[in-house]
């Protein structure tokens, strides 16, 4: 009656660790990150990679973030774009392309970048 809890009773269900990814872009250039322990860390890494390519600090914008999922960005020939996250890289690619194509580019949109975090590239 003393209220002593066993380890099994007091243990909370374990959540898998967060594994964040992000995609940042500017003017057709991009940076990406995956398997980061926090959203901020993934965003900073993606932005930094993009800005190294652009050779301009502060130029890139984070377009999507994802935790234990996949993200993709597709672009069109006149600056149209779409981003998506999904459980699989194929799903993210398909949805990003569909979103971009909904802006009616004159040519079909193409995937600029697709990456998964915490999934081993599924």
LINLIN-V266736 format. One record per pair of residues at least 4 apart in sequence whose C-alpha atoms are under 6 Angstrom apart, sorted by the first residue. I is the first residue (numbers start at 1). J is the second residue. Records with the same first field share a line. If there is no record, write none. Layout:
I = J ; J
//
This chain:
7 = 11
18 = 37
19 = 35 ; 36 ; 37 ; 67 ; 68 ; 117 ; 118
20 = 34 ; 35 ; 36 ; 38 ; 39 ; 42 ; 66 ; 67 ; 117
21 = 33 ; 34 ; 42 ; 65 ; 66 ; 117
22 = 32 ; 33 ; 42 ; 43 ; 46 ; 64 ; 65
23 = 31 ; 32 ; 46 ; 62 ; 63 ; 64
24 = 30 ; 31 ; 46 ; 47 ; 60 ; 61 ; 62 ; 63
25 = 29 ; 30 ; 60 ; 61
26 = 60
30 = 50
31 = 46 ; 49 ; 50
32 = 46
33 = 42 ; 45 ; 46
34 = 117
35 = 117 ; 118
36 = 42
44 = 48
47 = 60
51 = 55 ; 56 ; 57 ; 60
68 = 117 ; 118
69 = 86 ; 87 ; 116 ; 117
70 = 85 ; 86 ; 87 ; 88 ; 89 ; 115 ; 116
71 = 84 ; 85 ; 92 ; 114 ; 115
72 = 83 ; 84 ; 92 ; 93 ; 113 ; 114
73 = 82 ; 83 ; 96 ; 111 ; 112 ; 113
74 = 81 ; 82 ; 96 ; 97 ; 110 ; 111 ; 112
75 = 80 ; 81 ; 109 ; 110
76 = 80 ; 105 ; 109
80 = 100
81 = 100
82 = 96 ; 99 ; 100
83 = 96
84 = 92 ; 95 ; 96
85 = 92
86 = 91 ; 92
88 = 122
97 = 109
101 = 109
116 = 121
//
